[in-house]
Amino acid sequence: MNTQEENLDDVISSLIDFDDEETTSANQEERELTGEPVRLTERAARQVTKIKAEEGLDSNLYLRVAVEGGGCSGLSYKLGLDHREEKDTIFESFGIELIVNPDHLMYLEGIEIDYPDGLDARGFTFDNPNAVDNCGCGTSFSI
């Protein structure tokens, strides 16, 4: 296994590590999913395409959108190129296929990921309708 695959495995295995699984299950049952897609803006899709081309990455890689416990607001966003698992939900946005573990959908449903490239902001940003609190850096949130 190469280093890139090991890093992806580490990220995936560390996703959503809750101490109280019963509370998590109860919270998931209380909130019904709306069916809103996880989506990219056109700028973000172009950036993902550019990254895949520049790195010469496998065309079978999808953009995984996930969350993990941590960050100043409680949960942090994770983006990475990964192989699809059978349980993943797939979304398509501007030609990019995004994958989300169904356990993460309650946190990510309806999120829009952008890639501003101006002087004052550069990098992936997250507009999450589920977040009730965001940190100043924009990479963590709470619901």
Secondary structure per residue as TSV (DSSP state, phi and psi in degrees):
chain	resnum	aa	ss	phi	psi
A	1	M	-	360.0	133.2
A	2	N	-	-82.9	169.1
A	3	T	H	-60.9	-39.4
A	4	Q	H	-62.4	-43.5
A	5	E	H	-64.9	-38.8
A	6	E	H	-63.8	-41.5
A	7	N	H	-63.2	-42.4
A	8	L	H	-62.8	-40.7
A	9	D	H	-62.8	-40.1
A	10	D	H	-63.0	-44.3
A	11	V	H	-63.2	-47.2
A	12	I	H	-64.4	-42.7
A	13	S	H	-69.7	-21.3
A	14	S	T	-91.6	-2.1
A	15	L	S	-68.5	136.3
A	16	I	-	44.2	80.3
A	17	D	-	-107.4	87.7
A	18	F	-	-92.2	143.0
A	19	D	S	-76.8	-35.6
A	20	D	-	-113.9	91.6
A	21	E	H	-64.5	-32.3
A	22	E	H	-64.7	-42.2
A	23	T	H	-63.2	-42.9
A	24	T	H	-61.2	-45.1
A	25	S	H	-62.7	-41.9
A	26	A	H	-63.8	-41.3
A	27	N	H	-64.4	-39.0
A	28	Q	H	-66.2	-36.3
A	29	E	H	-71.0	-31.9
A	30	E	H	-68.8	-32.6
A	31	R	S	-102.0	118.4
A	32	E	-	-84.7	142.1
A	33	L	-	-75.6	142.9
A	34	T	-	-93.8	-15.9
A	35	G	-	87.8	3.8
A	36	E	-	-66.4	137.9
A	37	P	-	-77.5	158.6
A	38	V	-	-88.1	128.0
A	39	R	E	-141.9	159.4
A	40	L	E	-107.1	155.1
A	41	T	-	-81.8	168.3
A	42	E	H	-61.1	-39.2
A	43	R	H	-61.9	-43.2
A	44	A	H	-65.6	-40.3
A	45	A	H	-62.4	-41.8
A	46	R	H	-62.0	-39.9
A	47	Q	H	-66.6	-40.7
A	48	V	H	-62.7	-44.0
A	49	T	H	-60.2	-43.0
A	50	K	H	-62.6	-45.3
A	51	I	H	-61.2	-46.3
A	52	K	H	-61.3	-40.5
A	53	A	H	-69.3	-46.4
A	54	E	H	-64.5	-35.5
A	55	E	H	-87.3	-7.8
A	56	G	T	60.8	40.8
A	57	L	-	-80.7	156.1
A	58	D	-	-54.4	131.6
A	59	S	T	-69.5	-12.9
A	60	N	T	-85.5	6.8
A	61	L	-	-87.0	139.9
A	62	Y	E	-109.0	162.7
A	63	L	E	-88.3	111.2
A	64	R	E	-87.1	128.9
A	65	V	E	-112.5	126.1
A	66	A	E	-149.4	174.2
A	67	V	E	-130.2	159.0
A	68	E	E	-144.4	154.6
A	69	G	E	-65.8	140.9
A	70	G	-	128.7	-176.4
A	71	G	S	87.0	164.7
A	72	C	T	-70.8	-17.8
A	73	S	T	-106.7	0.0
A	74	G	S	118.8	-42.9
A	75	L	E	-129.9	146.2
A	76	S	E	-120.9	147.8
A	77	Y	E	-81.0	147.2
A	78	K	E	-131.7	132.3
A	79	L	E	-126.0	140.4
A	80	G	E	-172.5	157.1
A	81	L	E	-86.7	131.8
A	82	D	E	-152.2	164.3
A	83	H	-	-84.2	147.1
A	84	R	-	-74.0	141.5
A	85	E	-	-107.2	156.6
A	86	E	T	-55.9	-37.9
A	87	K	T	-79.0	-12.3
A	88	D	-	-62.9	145.6
A	89	T	E	-93.5	136.2
A	90	I	E	-110.0	135.3
A	91	F	E	-124.4	152.3
A	92	E	E	-123.2	134.8
A	93	S	E	-146.0	115.5
A	94	F	T	51.1	41.9
A	95	G	T	84.2	-1.6
A	96	I	E	-103.2	129.9
A	97	E	E	-92.9	124.0
A	98	L	E	-106.0	142.2
A	99	I	E	-121.0	142.6
A	100	V	E	-138.3	132.0
A	101	N	-	-65.4	131.7
A	102	P	G	-55.1	-28.3
A	103	D	G	-67.0	-18.9
A	104	H	G	-95.6	-12.2
A	105	L	H	-59.8	-34.6
A	106	M	H	-62.2	-23.2
A	107	Y	H	-94.1	-24.0
A	108	L	H	-113.5	-9.9
A	109	E	T	-55.8	126.4
A	110	G	T	85.6	1.1
A	111	I	-	-69.3	143.4
A	112	E	E	-118.8	128.1
A	113	I	E	-107.3	126.6
A	114	D	E	-118.5	169.3
A	115	Y	-	-138.9	79.6
A	116	P	-	-67.4	144.5
A	117	D	B	-131.5	30.7
A	118	G	S	-84.4	-174.6
A	119	L	S	-69.8	-33.6
A	120	D	S	-91.2	-13.2
A	121	A	-	-151.9	134.7
A	122	R	B	-149.0	131.5
A	123	G	S	123.5	171.5
A	124	F	-	-71.6	135.8
A	125	T	E	-124.3	158.8
A	126	F	E	-126.8	125.3
A	127	D	E	-111.7	99.5
A	128	N	-	-110.1	112.4
A	129	P	T	-68.7	-13.4
A	130	N	T	-85.3	-18.9
A	131	A	-	-74.7	131.2
A	132	V	S	-101.0	-16.0
A	133	D	E	-147.7	136.2
A	134	N	E	-125.0	150.0
A	135	C	-	-82.1	167.7
A	136	G	T	-63.0	-31.2
A	137	C	T	-81.2	-14.7
A	138	G	S	81.7	8.0
A	139	T	S	-106.1	-2.8
A	140	S	E	-135.3	160.0
A	141	F	E	-157.9	171.1
A	142	S	E	-137.9	157.9
A	143	I	-	-124.2	360.0
